Every structure is written in C-alpha cells, then in structure tokens.
Amino acid sequence: MDPTQNNSGIMHSTGHGVIDKIRKYLHPMQNCLKGYYRKKKNYRKIFQQKSKDVAWLVSNCYTHSERSGYVRKMQKYINVDIFGDCGEPCEVLGDDCVKDISNTYKFYLSFENSICEDYITEKAFKLYKGDYDIVPVIRGAPNIKDILPKGTFISASDFKSPKTLALYLWNIGQNETKYSNYIKAKDRYITTSYNDWIEDGTCLLCETLNRQQEIYGTVNLSQWILTKKCFSPTDF
C-alpha cells in the first residue's frame, strides 16, 4: 500500500494493514479523517448496482459560489439529479438520504456555498463514512488537496469548465476499474467521531497558546476574510 503524503501530514501503512496518521499535522481539519482496517468489499457488485450518474443534495439555492449555475452547465453533458430544497424531495431524511443516494449513484456533488481557502463543511466529511460507496466531487476550498486524502475525491478545480468535469465523470463512471479505484482509496479512511475532532482541536489550541512565540503586526480580520481568502467563481 502506497503512503499518501501532502502538506497536512503523512498517512502510512502498518504491518497489519491499518493506516495510521502521524499526529504531527499542519492542517487540523484533516485530522477528522483517520485510516482504519475495513472488511473486504465486493467492488464489482458495488459498481454494477449503480444505475445513475450524479446526485446533489442541496438546501441553499443562491450562493456566492454560484454553484447552481455551475451544475446547470454540467447537466448539459451528464445527468445530475438534485434533491432537497432546490430539487426533488428525498425519500428518507437526514444522513439516511445520502446513504440511500450512495447505493445507486456514482458521484455526489459536495459544492460549497463559498469559495474560500480552508473552507470545507461537514457535507464532504460525511462522505467518508464507512458505508457510503460513492465518489465525492468537491468544489470549494482552493487548497482542498491539502485537506482531503489524495485519490479519494475529484476536485472541480482540476477542470477548466463544468463541461470538462462532466465529461470526466461520465468517462470514469463507464470504467469499472478507474471508478473502483476511487472507492478503494476512500475506503482507506473514515471520518472520526465528533468528540475526537473536538478533543484534537482543543489540545492543539492549548499547545498553541502555551507555546512561546513572538507575534508582530495587526491583522485586519475583515480584509483577511473577505479579500485575501475568499474568491469569486471564475470556472464557468
């Protein structure tokens, strides 16, 4: 098993097949994902039971990221079914809706309402639950590859337009080997519990506050948030 490395730390394989995360990490959000041993799956069966292309569960229809407009352009080249307040009602509620979707759809759009550095909401992390056999398609944080493990998701930022993304999804969705590779890679990780996340974040905060360091300068938070970290969409 190849180790996965990015700016947030290193995932490595142990002798008994469990993937552990080295506790030194630069991006605390990725600590929500930890490697673990999973029961063997029938990936051919998972692929064969999927009869639909792309699903999107969304409640906010008008956003700064203009995600609805992006999806409308995708729909010219691939079937995208929309559920929630902006589309059809889901047959089941809450997380059960996503689980139900993951049984028959190949891809799930996790499109954020804003395009901001480090901004990723729970919708992406939920897709790393052990029984969600679906490939996440992420559009949001420009540095998403520093947050989520490589090879476990598809980033819209890698494509110059909704058309090129849609055509890529269609091609991957027709190829059992390439599609299954995404699911297999994602199955090497699982979202940790909310309590673990809070505990890790609290420990990191205490360590930082107790570290002796000199800080110079004054930060204009409004400028930092609105002009330096968030962006208007330019991908369609």
VOPAGU-2260 file (C-alpha; in pm, 1 decimal, decimal comma):
REM VOPAGU-2260
SITE   aa  ch    i         X         Y         Z
SITE  MET   A    0       0,0       0,0       0,0
SITE  ASP   A    1     149,0     331,5    -103,3
SITE  PRO   A    2     180,7     601,4     159,8
SITE  THR   A    3     -17,4     916,1      97,1
SITE  GLN   A    4     159,2    1242,4     161,6
SITE  ASN   A    5      52,2    1603,3     134,3
SITE  ASN   A    6     101,6    1933,1     313,6
SITE  SER   A    7    -115,9    1819,5     601,9
SITE  GLY   A    8      94,9    1526,3     713,4
SITE  ILE   A    9     158,3    1165,4     619,9
SITE  MET   A   10     -66,2     861,7     606,0
SITE  HIS   A   11     134,6     542,5     640,1
SITE  SER   A   12      70,9     170,7     635,5
SITE  THR   A   13     149,9     -51,1     932,3
SITE  GLY   A   14     238,2    -417,2     916,8
SITE  HIS   A   15    -112,5    -541,9     988,5
SITE  GLY   A   16    -279,3    -333,5     719,2
SITE  VAL   A   17    -403,5     -50,0     934,3
SITE  ILE   A   18    -333,7     302,1     812,8
SITE  ASP   A   19    -233,7     533,9    1094,2
SITE  LYS   A   20    -191,8     906,6    1082,2
SITE  ILE   A   21     124,3    1061,1    1218,5
SITE  ARG   A   22      -0,6    1302,7    1479,8
SITE  LYS   A   23     210,1    1590,8    1350,6
SITE  TYR   A   24     -10,2    1769,8    1102,7
SITE  LEU   A   25     -31,5    2118,4     960,2
SITE  HIS   A   26    -399,0    2126,3     876,5
SITE  PRO   A   27    -617,6    2026,9    1172,8
SITE  MET   A   28    -924,8    1961,7     958,1
SITE  GLN   A   29    -764,8    1657,4     800,7
SITE  ASN   A   30    -739,1    1502,1    1143,6
SITE  CYS   A   31   -1110,5    1429,9    1106,2
SITE  LEU   A   32   -1003,0    1150,8     872,8
SITE  LYS   A   33    -808,8     855,7    1005,6
SITE  GLY   A   34    -708,9     530,1     844,7
SITE  TYR   A   35    -851,9     205,2     971,0
SITE  TYR   A   36    -897,4    -158,3     881,6
SITE  ARG   A   37   -1214,4    -229,7     685,1
SITE  LYS   A   38   -1383,7    -555,3     596,4
SITE  LYS   A   39   -1330,5    -664,6     239,4
SITE  LYS   A   40   -1589,7    -537,6      -7,1
SITE  ASN   A   41   -1717,7    -666,9    -337,9
SITE  TYR   A   42   -1627,3    -366,0    -550,7
SITE  ARG   A   43   -1758,1    -521,5    -869,8
SITE  LYS   A   44   -2100,4    -559,8    -712,4
SITE  ILE   A   45   -2087,8    -200,9    -585,6
SITE  PHE   A   46   -2014,0     -75,7    -937,2
SITE  GLN   A   47   -2275,3    -292,5   -1106,4
SITE  GLN   A   48   -2558,4    -181,8    -876,5
SITE  LYS   A   49   -2508,0     184,4    -966,7
SITE  SER   A   50   -2753,5     286,6   -1237,0
SITE  LYS   A   51   -2737,6     666,7   -1207,0
SITE  ASP   A   52   -2466,6     925,0   -1262,0
SITE  VAL   A   53   -2454,0    1226,1   -1029,6
SITE  ALA   A   54   -2654,1    1333,3    -724,1
SITE  TRP   A   55   -2661,4    1667,7    -546,5
SITE  LEU   A   56   -2837,0    1724,7    -213,7
SITE  VAL   A   57   -2870,5    2099,0    -154,3
SITE  SER   A   58   -3082,8    2335,6      54,8
SITE  ASN   A   59   -2943,4    2680,3     -32,1
SITE  CYS   A   60   -3014,2    2760,4    -395,2
SITE  TYR   A   61   -2848,4    3102,6    -426,3
SITE  THR   A   62   -2487,3    3128,2    -310,9
SITE  HIS   A   63   -2169,3    3330,6    -360,3
SITE  SER   A   64   -2007,2    3036,2    -535,6
SITE  GLU   A   65   -2287,8    3029,3    -795,9
SITE  ARG   A   66   -2290,2    2652,9    -764,9
SITE  SER   A   67   -2640,5    2620,3    -912,0
SITE  GLY   A   68   -2524,9    2783,4   -1234,7
SITE  TYR   A   69   -2223,0    2555,2   -1245,2
SITE  VAL   A   70   -2443,1    2247,2   -1204,1
SITE  ARG   A   71   -2686,0    2362,7   -1474,1
SITE  LYS   A   72   -2396,3    2370,0   -1719,5
SITE  MET   A   73   -2286,3    2023,6   -1606,4
SITE  GLN   A   74   -2635,0    1892,2   -1677,4
SITE  LYS   A   75   -2584,5    1956,7   -2048,5
SITE  TYR   A   76   -2330,0    1674,0   -2056,1
SITE  ILE   A   77   -2421,1    1436,3   -1772,9
SITE  ASN   A   78   -2730,7    1353,3   -1570,9
SITE  VAL   A   79   -2732,6    1537,3   -1237,7
SITE  ASP   A   80   -3030,7    1470,3   -1009,8
SITE  ILE   A   81   -3093,0    1740,0    -749,6
SITE  PHE   A   82   -3252,1    1666,6    -411,8
SITE  GLY   A   83   -3350,8    1884,9    -117,9
SITE  ASP   A   84   -3498,8    2234,5    -107,9
SITE  CYS   A   85   -3358,5    2311,6    -453,6
SITE  GLY   A   86   -3478,7    1990,7    -617,4
SITE  GLU   A   87   -3681,4    1678,0    -557,2
SITE  PRO   A   88   -3760,4    1563,6    -202,8
SITE  CYS   A   89   -3552,2    1274,8     -77,2
SITE  GLU   A   90   -3744,6     961,2      14,5
SITE  VAL   A   91   -3567,6     943,7     351,6
SITE  LEU   A   92   -3440,5    1215,7     584,8
SITE  GLY   A   93   -3100,3    1334,7     703,9
SITE  ASP   A   94   -2792,6    1118,8     663,2
SITE  ASP   A   95   -3014,0     831,5     550,8
SITE  CYS   A   96   -3082,0    1030,3     233,5
SITE  VAL   A   97   -2711,8    1040,6     147,4
SITE  LYS   A   98   -2680,0     670,4     227,9
SITE  ASP   A   99   -2974,7     594,0       1,2
SITE  ILE   A  100   -2823,2     804,7    -276,7
SITE  SER   A  101   -2485,7     632,4    -242,8
SITE  ASN   A  102   -2639,7     294,7    -323,6
SITE  THR   A  103   -2738,8     382,1    -680,4
SITE  TYR   A  104   -2543,9     696,3    -776,8
SITE  LYS   A  105   -2180,0     701,3    -882,7
SITE  PHE   A  106   -2089,0    1056,9    -783,2
SITE  TYR   A  107   -2200,1    1301,6    -515,1
SITE  LEU   A  108   -2152,4    1677,0    -555,9
SITE  SER   A  109   -2013,7    1842,9    -245,4
SITE  PHE   A  110   -2024,0    2202,8    -368,0
SITE  GLU   A  111   -1969,1    2472,4    -104,6
SITE  ASN   A  112   -2169,2    2794,4     -90,6
SITE  SER   A  113   -1847,5    2998,7     -90,8
SITE  ILE   A  114   -1506,1    2951,4    -246,8
SITE  CYS   A  115   -1270,4    3025,7      40,6
SITE  GLU   A  116    -933,9    2889,7     143,9
SITE  ASP   A  117    -964,3    2624,7     417,0
SITE  TYR   A  118   -1345,6    2637,1     393,1
SITE  ILE   A  119   -1491,6    2289,0     389,3
SITE  THR   A  120   -1814,9    2190,3     559,7
SITE  GLU   A  121   -1941,9    1867,1     706,5
SITE  LYS   A  122   -2100,7    1760,7     377,4
SITE  ALA   A  123   -1761,1    1650,0     247,3
SITE  PHE   A  124   -1650,1    1466,8     561,8
SITE  LYS   A  125   -1980,4    1278,2     585,0
SITE  LEU   A  126   -1898,3    1107,0     257,1
SITE  TYR   A  127   -1610,2     928,9     431,1
SITE  LYS   A  128   -1844,0     723,5     645,7
SITE  GLY   A  129   -1769,7     356,0     601,3
SITE  ASP   A  130   -2088,6     259,4     418,6
SITE  TYR   A  131   -2105,8     548,9     169,3
SITE  ASP   A  132   -1984,9     384,8    -152,7
SITE  ILE   A  133   -1988,1     697,5    -367,9
SITE  VAL   A  134   -1717,1     923,6    -512,1
SITE  PRO   A  135   -1714,4    1281,3    -375,6
SITE  VAL   A  136   -1683,7    1566,2    -625,7
SITE  ILE   A  137   -1561,0    1874,0    -439,0
SITE  ARG   A  138   -1591,9    2239,9    -538,1
SITE  GLY   A  139   -1493,6    2495,2    -275,5
SITE  ALA   A  140   -1165,4    2548,4     -94,4
SITE  PRO   A  141    -882,0    2611,0    -344,3
SITE  ASN   A  142    -650,0    2415,8    -113,0
SITE  ILE   A  143    -880,0    2114,6     -81,7
SITE  LYS   A  144    -591,6    1882,5    -173,5
SITE  ASP   A  145    -419,5    1987,2     148,6
SITE  ILE   A  146    -724,6    1876,0     346,1
SITE  LEU   A  147    -861,5    1552,0     198,6
SITE  PRO   A  148    -652,9    1243,7     111,1
SITE  LYS   A  149    -524,1    1219,9    -244,0
SITE  GLY   A  150    -710,3     986,6    -477,6
SITE  THR   A  151   -1026,5     972,0    -264,9
SITE  PHE   A  152   -1219,7    1251,4    -437,0
SITE  ILE   A  153   -1245,0    1453,6    -757,4
SITE  SER   A  154   -1176,2    1826,5    -739,2
SITE  ALA   A  155   -1368,0    2057,5    -971,0
SITE  SER   A  156   -1069,9    2293,4    -962,6
SITE  ASP   A  157    -875,0    2044,7   -1175,8
SITE  PHE   A  158   -1108,0    2115,5   -1468,4
SITE  LYS   A  159   -1134,7    2432,0   -1673,7
SITE  SER   A  160   -1512,9    2417,7   -1710,6
SITE  PRO   A  161   -1829,4    2233,4   -1599,9
SITE  LYS   A  162   -1822,0    2057,8   -1937,6
SITE  THR   A  163   -1476,4    1907,3   -1889,8
SITE  LEU   A  164   -1566,0    1795,8   -1537,1
SITE  ALA   A  165   -1892,1    1639,3   -1654,1
SITE  LEU   A  166   -1721,6    1452,1   -1937,6
SITE  TYR   A  167   -1454,2    1324,1   -1698,6
SITE  LEU   A  168   -1719,1    1197,3   -1457,7
SITE  TRP   A  169   -1903,2    1025,6   -1740,0
SITE  ASN   A  170   -1586,6     852,1   -1860,5
SITE  ILE   A  171   -1486,1     739,6   -1511,4
SITE  GLY   A  172   -1840,1     620,1   -1449,6
SITE  GLN   A  173   -1817,2     388,7   -1750,8
SITE  ASN   A  174   -1490,1     230,3   -1640,0
SITE  GLU   A  175   -1522,8     -18,4   -1356,1
SITE  THR   A  176   -1151,5     -25,8   -1275,0
SITE  LYS   A  177   -1099,5     350,4   -1264,2
SITE  TYR   A  178   -1420,2     409,3   -1071,6
SITE  SER   A  179   -1349,2     135,8    -818,8
SITE  ASN   A  180   -1002,4     278,5    -757,0
SITE  TYR   A  181   -1162,6     592,4    -612,8
SITE  ILE   A  182   -1387,1     387,0    -383,4
SITE  LYS   A  183   -1097,3     167,4    -272,6
SITE  ALA   A  184    -882,9     471,2    -194,0
SITE  LYS   A  185   -1164,7     633,0       2,9
SITE  ASP   A  186   -1219,6     310,2     193,5
SITE  ARG   A  187    -874,2     350,5     346,0
SITE  TYR   A  188   -1011,6     637,5     556,2
SITE  ILE   A  189   -1306,3     705,4     779,0
SITE  THR   A  190   -1442,6    1014,9     946,9
SITE  THR   A  191   -1366,6    1012,7    1317,6
SITE  SER   A  192   -1632,2    1092,0    1573,3
SITE  TYR   A  193   -1728,4    1448,3    1656,3
SITE  ASN   A  194   -1588,7    1403,9    2008,5
SITE  ASP   A  195   -1247,3    1303,4    1870,7
SITE  TRP   A  196   -1247,4    1609,8    1648,3
SITE  ILE   A  197   -1327,2    1843,8    1938,4
SITE  GLU   A  198   -1067,1    1677,4    2161,9
SITE  ASP   A  199    -793,5    1708,8    1899,5
SITE  GLY   A  200    -882,1    2070,6    1828,1
SITE  THR   A  201    -885,5    2160,4    2196,6
SITE  CYS   A  202    -544,8    2001,1    2252,3
SITE  LEU   A  203    -399,9    2184,4    1953,5
SITE  LEU   A  204    -540,2    2514,7    2081,9
SITE  CYS   A  205    -385,1    2461,5    2426,6
SITE  GLU   A  206     -49,3    2369,3    2274,7
SITE  THR   A  207     -51,7    2680,4    2058,5
SITE  LEU   A  208    -149,7    2914,2    2342,7
SITE  ASN   A  209     125,7    2776,7    2565,5
SITE  ARG   A  210     395,0    2791,8    2300,7
SITE  GLN   A  211     640,0    3078,0    2348,4
SITE  GLN   A  212     636,9    3286,7    2035,5
SITE  GLU   A  213     656,1    3646,9    1925,1
SITE  ILE   A  214     373,1    3784,8    1713,6
SITE  TYR   A  215     414,2    4108,6    1525,4
SITE  GLY   A  216     168,2    4323,6    1335,2
SITE  THR   A  217    -204,7    4388,8    1341,2
SITE  VAL   A  218    -445,9    4176,2    1142,6
SITE  ASN   A  219    -749,0    4334,0     979,2
SITE  LEU   A  220    -989,9    4041,7    1008,0
SITE  SER   A  221   -1240,0    4180,9     758,4
SITE  GLN   A  222    -970,6    4223,1     497,4
SITE  TRP   A  223    -819,7    3883,7     577,2
SITE  ILE   A  224   -1152,8    3704,9     539,2
SITE  LEU   A  225   -1314,3    3896,6     256,1
SITE  THR   A  226   -1026,7    3991,0      27,7
SITE  LYS   A  227    -742,2    3750,6      90,4
SITE  LYS   A  228    -914,6    3418,2     148,8
SITE  CYS   A  229   -1241,8    3415,4     -48,6
SITE  PHE   A  230   -1282,0    3432,6    -423,8
SITE  SER   A  231   -1546,4    3489,9    -687,1
SITE  PRO   A  232   -1601,5    3192,4    -918,5
SITE  THR   A  233   -1405,4    3202,2   -1243,2
SITE  ASP   A  234   -1451,6    2842,6   -1358,1
SITE  PHE   A  235   -1761,7    2880,5   -1575,6
